[in-house]
Amino acid sequence: MERKIIKTADGSVTIHLPEWNEQYHSKHGAVQEARHVFLKMGLFRIIEKKKFSELSILEIGFGTGLNAFLTYLEAERLNLNINYTGVEAYPVALEEVKLLNYPEAAQVEHRASFFQKMHEAPWEKPAEISPYFRLNKQQKKFSEIRDDELYDLIYFDAFGARVQPELWTREIFDLMFKALRSGGVLVTYAAKGSVRRAMLASGFQVEKLPGPPGKREMLRAVKL
C-alpha cells in the first residue's frame, strides 16, 4: 500500500495512506491531536484523580511513536515512572521515522535522540528509554492481546472504523476491559455511536468529550 509523508495543520507531519484516504494522525494537527486526546483527556485526567508513583500504559497502535514520545516528555517533566507497552502489527520503517519531525514540532529538538531511541529499541523486549520511561514494543494484532489487569491507561489509536471496523468491536473492547485495572481509563479520538455501544457492551462507563481541533467529540471509557 502506498504511503506518503504529509504535513498537518500544526506543522507536524503524519503518514497518509491514499488507498484508504486515511492517515496515522489528524490532518488538523498531529501533535495537537495527540496532546488533546491522549495527554489532556487521558494521562492528565488519571493523575489528577489518583497519585501514582508508577503508571502502566498500553497503546493500541504504536505507529509513528508520537504518543509514546509525548508521554515520555511528560514522564520526565512530572518525575513519573511510566511503563509503556506499544502494540503494532505493522511497524513503521526506520526510513520513514527519519522523516517524522515530532521533536521539532513539539519544540524539544534536544530530545530528538530519545525519539530515535524508541524506534531503534528491539521488539518483544523491554527497553529503558530514560530512568522514568520504559518501553515494551510488541508486534502482534490487537486481537491477540491477552493481558489481565496490567494497565492503568489505554491509548486506543487504531485506524478508524471506516477502514478497519474489525478493530472497533465488542470483542476488541472486551480484551481492553480485561487488560485494564479497576478504575483504569481508555481514551480514543473516535466518537461513533457504534464504537460507544461496543464499549458499553464490554462493561465500560463511557463519556463523550470535546474533541481535538477539527473533530467535535471523542470518547473516554472507564472500568469501574
Number of C-alpha atoms within 10 A of each C-alpha: 6 8 12 12 14 15 18 17 14 16 19 22 23 25 24 20 15 12 9 12 8 16 19 20 24 24 22 18 20 26 24 20 23 24 18 16 26 27 20 13 22 21 23 12 13 19 13 9 9 9 9 14 10 14 20 19 24 25 23 23 23 26 25 23 21 22 23 25 21 19 21 26 17 18 20 15 10 10 14 18 19 23 21 24 22 22 24 21 14 12 18 15 11 12 8 13 18 9 13 21 19 25 21 14 16 17 11 11 14 9 15 15 11 17 23 17 14 20 18 12 16 14 17 14 10 16 19 14 17 15 12 19 24 18 24 20 23 19 16 14 14 17 13 10 16 11 13 13 14 16 25 22 26 28 26 23 21 20 19 17 15 11 11 11 12 13 20 22 18 20 15 18 23 17 18 29 26 19 21 24 18 15 14 22 28 29 23 21 27 23 19 15 9 14 19 23 14 18 27 17 15 19 17 23 15 18 14 14 15 15 19 20 16 11 14 12 16 20 22 26 22 21 19 12
